[in-house]
Amino acid sequence: MAMTDAEIIESFKQAGALLNGHFQLRSKKHSDYFFQAALVFRNPLLGERLCATLAERIKDAGIEAETVISPAVGGLIVGQEVARALRINAIFADKENDQLVLKRGFSIRKGEKIIVAEDVVTEGGRVKQTIDLVKSLGGEVVAVAIITDRSAGKVSFDGIPFFSLIKLDLPTWLPEECPLCKAGKSIETPGSGAKS
């Protein structure tokens, strides 16, 4: 059963997924907020419901696909659950020298209709890398599916239909313009690349 926007926001709050502090994002920009999607997915039933809601939005738009691909690591659960809800295949791309590659016997057929899934986007760099990978292998990206768009709808993917559960308008700064750096606040680098 699909979740309402209010239920989605409340689930993020209850999971403690929206963190406040001083963070360096994957884009190298700084922010005083970070959305830690992994905290939402600690609860597998909640993750399943969120991704089923995202899948329903894609289905309602009349988009059909054969496979969902996600970049490792953040998008893995999203891709798996969206694919489960759509009853299609799920694969993922590994990072290798900061590039994305297919390993583990995964492949993409020429003309295969693909959805790219990710947990969070700010500027969409990892999603764009995934789209480029799919295209280089002859696949056709028919949609992008994201749990949280922290660009507040500003990011786009060359006309590819883009679905997100929630859009957050959170401030970001270049490091040299960051007021938190100027105030001497220590910085964290959360996310899949961070050490615990």
Secondary structure, DSSP 8 states (H G I E B T S, - for coil): ----HHHHHHHHHHHT-EEEEEEE-TTS-EEEEEE-HHHHTTSHHHHHHHHHHHHHHHHHTT---SEEEEETTTTHHHHHHHHHHHT-EEEEEEEETTEEE--TT----TT-EEEEEEEEESS-HHHHHHHHHHHHTT-EEEEEEEEEETBTT----TT--EEEEEE-B---B-GGG-HHHHTT---B--STT---
